[in-house]
Amino acid sequence: MLFWVIAAILTLGASLAVLLPLTGGMKGASPAGDHDLEVYRDQLSELDRDMARGLIQPGEAEEARAEIGRRILRLGAAVQPEAAILKPARSARWVASIAVLAVPLLSWGLYGMLGSPDLPSQPLAERLAKNPADASVDELVARAEAHLAANPSDGKGWDVLAPIYLRLQRFPDAVTAYRNAIRLDGDSAVRQSGLGEAIASAAGGIVSADAQKAFEAALKLDPANAKANFYLAVGLAQEGKKADAVAAWQKMLGQLAPDSPWRSAVRQALAEAGGPAVADAPANGPDAQQAEAAQQMSPQDRQAMIETMVAGLDDKLKQNPRDEEGWMRLIRSYVVLGKADQARSALGRAVAAFGADSEQARKFTAFAASLGVTATE
């Protein structure tokens, strides 16, 4: 009801602001000829008085009277067109008044049919107070941003939000979040490689000196960091060092796990660079004979073999749930296979295995978020 009252007041005020000048603009106005006619009449009276006092000769008085008469005749010819002009002006004011009244009436009618005046308001504070499981990604991000605005020194909050910004392609925000996380919670390979990716993405995919510095810092902490190795090879290719880039990608392909999401990216990069791929298998994956046999399989058989390996890793983690790297491989494997529900389940089990408040749980959450998986999605 309050909405309609406010809308009515605003509509009335806007209509009156337009109508009042239209209805009262010409009120009391008189044609300009009326004033001139009064002047000429005064001149004739003054002329008669001057002649009666002998101030002017009769001949001169007659000439002056004739001139004033001619002016009065010309004035009468001009007054008629002016009156004709005033009539259409009044008609125009009526048309304008009707149009001004019609606009709010039509608008209200259309809103009543097509709008949602009974829809309850949804203040931001109430939306942010909802259960996270019922909130959208944008609402969760808004909630995190509100928290960090009030607690800018919460390094863990920046650490969780940074990969989400990256996933949402808010690259400048991701750069800021990663820098804050590093400043407040210290270096880690995941943070430095994420920072490098955010800097490169913000620059349109160009691996700049700042991005290269971040990737190199990540490799000092974790020489096997796939993201850092991949982007440093991209940087070599951009510098024209194609052979060095191909060698780096080939080495990387030989060290990646078979379920690594980076394998397809490396193979695509090698194909674009014209370099051959290698089929060496990493540790904890199939041996060389198995890898060679996999190359001869049909796509369906190869997919079945990968799913069997992932299922075996899942069984091992059920027996040994304290395998931190194993959980990350499992989450990543399910993402590669397109099994988002299993990936979320694996994330939940990993967090439960180490405790929701543990450093490992926060690491799992950030890692899964970088792959587009969240516990509340």
KASUL-V179077 format. One record per residue. N is the residue number from 1. D_CENTER is the distance of its C-alpha to the mean C-alpha in Angstrom with 1 decimal. Layout:
BEGIN
N & D_CENTER
N & D_CENTER
END
This chain:
BEGIN
1 & 32.8
2 & 31.3
3 & 28.4
4 & 31.1
5 & 33.2
6 & 30.4
7 & 29.4
8 & 33.1
9 & 33.6
10 & 30.7
11 & 31.8
12 & 35.4
13 & 34.7
14 & 32.7
15 & 35.5
16 & 38.3
17 & 36.7
18 & 37.1
19 & 40.3
20 & 42.5
21 & 42.6
22 & 43.5
23 & 46.3
24 & 47.9
25 & 47.3
26 & 50.7
27 & 52.7
28 & 56.0
29 & 55.6
30 & 58.8
31 & 59.5
32 & 60.3
33 & 63.7
34 & 65.0
35 & 65.0
36 & 66.7
37 & 69.4
38 & 70.2
39 & 70.6
40 & 73.0
41 & 75.0
42 & 75.4
43 & 76.6
44 & 79.3
45 & 80.5
46 & 80.7
47 & 82.6
48 & 85.2
49 & 85.7
50 & 86.1
51 & 88.7
52 & 90.6
53 & 90.9
54 & 92.0
55 & 89.1
56 & 88.5
57 & 90.9
58 & 91.0
59 & 90.2
60 & 87.1
61 & 86.0
62 & 86.3
63 & 84.2
64 & 81.5
65 & 81.6
66 & 81.2
67 & 78.1
68 & 76.5
69 & 77.2
70 & 75.6
71 & 72.4
72 & 72.4
73 & 72.7
74 & 69.8
75 & 67.7
76 & 68.5
77 & 67.2
78 & 63.9
79 & 63.4
80 & 63.3
81 & 60.2
82 & 58.4
83 & 59.1
84 & 57.9
85 & 54.6
86 & 54.1
87 & 54.4
88 & 51.4
89 & 49.4
90 & 50.1
91 & 49.1
92 & 45.8
93 & 45.1
94 & 45.8
95 & 43.4
96 & 40.7
97 & 41.4
98 & 41.2
99 & 37.9
100 & 36.4
101 & 37.6
102 & 36.5
103 & 32.8
104 & 32.2
105 & 34.6
106 & 32.8
107 & 29.3
108 & 30.7
109 & 32.3
110 & 29.3
111 & 27.2
112 & 30.1
113 & 30.1
114 & 26.5
115 & 24.6
116 & 24.7
117 & 26.4
118 & 27.8
119 & 24.5
120 & 24.6
121 & 22.1
122 & 19.6
123 & 19.3
124 & 16.8
125 & 20.0
126 & 21.5
127 & 18.6
128 & 18.5
129 & 22.3
130 & 22.3
131 & 24.0
132 & 21.6
133 & 23.1
134 & 21.8
135 & 18.2
136 & 15.1
137 & 13.4
138 & 10.5
139 & 13.4
140 & 15.3
141 & 12.8
142 & 12.7
143 & 16.4
144 & 16.9
145 & 15.0
146 & 17.2
147 & 20.1
148 & 19.6
149 & 19.1
150 & 22.5
151 & 24.0
152 & 22.7
153 & 25.8
154 & 25.1
155 & 25.1
156 & 25.0
157 & 21.8
158 & 20.2
159 & 22.0
160 & 20.5
161 & 16.8
162 & 17.0
163 & 17.5
164 & 14.8
165 & 12.2
166 & 14.1
167 & 14.0
168 & 10.2
169 & 10.4
170 & 9.1
171 & 12.4
172 & 13.0
173 & 12.4
174 & 14.6
175 & 17.2
176 & 17.4
177 & 17.8
178 & 20.4
179 & 22.3
180 & 22.5
181 & 23.7
182 & 26.3
183 & 27.4
184 & 27.9
185 & 29.1
186 & 30.6
187 & 30.4
188 & 30.1
189 & 29.8
190 & 26.7
191 & 24.9
192 & 26.2
193 & 25.4
194 & 21.8
195 & 21.5
196 & 23.1
197 & 20.7
198 & 17.6
199 & 19.4
200 & 20.4
201 & 17.1
202 & 15.5
203 & 18.5
204 & 18.1
205 & 20.6
206 & 23.2
207 & 25.2
208 & 25.8
209 & 28.5
210 & 26.2
211 & 24.9
212 & 28.6
213 & 29.7
214 & 27.4
215 & 28.6
216 & 32.2
217 & 31.8
218 & 30.7
219 & 33.7
220 & 36.0
221 & 35.0
222 & 34.9
223 & 36.5
224 & 35.4
225 & 31.7
226 & 30.5
227 & 27.1
228 & 28.7
229 & 31.6
230 & 29.5
231 & 27.3
232 & 30.4
233 & 32.0
234 & 29.1
235 & 29.6
236 & 33.3
237 & 32.6
238 & 30.4
239 & 33.3
240 & 35.7
241 & 37.4
242 & 37.2
243 & 40.2
244 & 39.1
245 & 35.7
246 & 37.5
247 & 39.8
248 & 37.1
249 & 35.3
250 & 38.7
251 & 39.6
252 & 36.3
253 & 36.8
254 & 40.2
255 & 38.9
256 & 36.0
257 & 36.5
258 & 36.9
259 & 33.9
260 & 31.6
261 & 28.3
262 & 28.9
263 & 32.0
264 & 30.3
265 & 28.1
266 & 31.4
267 & 33.3
268 & 30.8
269 & 30.9
270 & 34.7
271 & 34.8
272 & 32.8
273 & 35.0
274 & 38.2
275 & 39.3
276 & 41.0
277 & 39.6
278 & 41.8
279 & 42.6
280 & 43.7
281 & 42.8
282 & 41.6
283 & 43.4
284 & 42.9
285 & 42.2
286 & 44.6
287 & 47.5
288 & 48.2
289 & 50.3
290 & 47.7
291 & 45.0
292 & 47.4
293 & 48.2
294 & 44.5
295 & 44.2
296 & 46.9
297 & 45.4
298 & 43.7
299 & 39.9
300 & 40.8
301 & 43.3
302 & 41.1
303 & 38.3
304 & 41.0
305 & 42.2
306 & 38.8
307 & 38.3
308 & 41.8
309 & 41.0
310 & 37.9
311 & 39.9
312 & 42.5
313 & 40.1
314 & 38.9
315 & 42.6
316 & 43.3
317 & 40.6
318 & 42.1
319 & 45.3
320 & 43.8
321 & 40.5
322 & 40.6
323 & 39.6
324 & 36.3
325 & 35.7
326 & 36.9
327 & 34.1
328 & 31.4
329 & 33.1
330 & 33.3
331 & 29.6
332 & 28.8
333 & 31.5
334 & 30.2
335 & 26.7
336 & 28.4
337 & 30.5
338 & 27.5
339 & 28.9
340 & 25.9
341 & 28.1
342 & 30.8
343 & 28.4
344 & 27.2
345 & 30.8
346 & 31.8
347 & 29.2
348 & 30.6
349 & 34.2
350 & 33.5
351 & 32.1
352 & 35.1
353 & 37.6
354 & 36.7
355 & 35.6
356 & 32.2
357 & 32.7
358 & 33.9
359 & 32.4
360 & 32.6
361 & 30.5
362 & 27.7
363 & 28.2
364 & 28.1
365 & 24.9
366 & 23.1
367 & 24.7
368 & 23.8
369 & 20.1
370 & 20.1
371 & 21.4
372 & 18.9
373 & 21.4
374 & 21.3
375 & 24.2
376 & 22.2
377 & 20.4
END
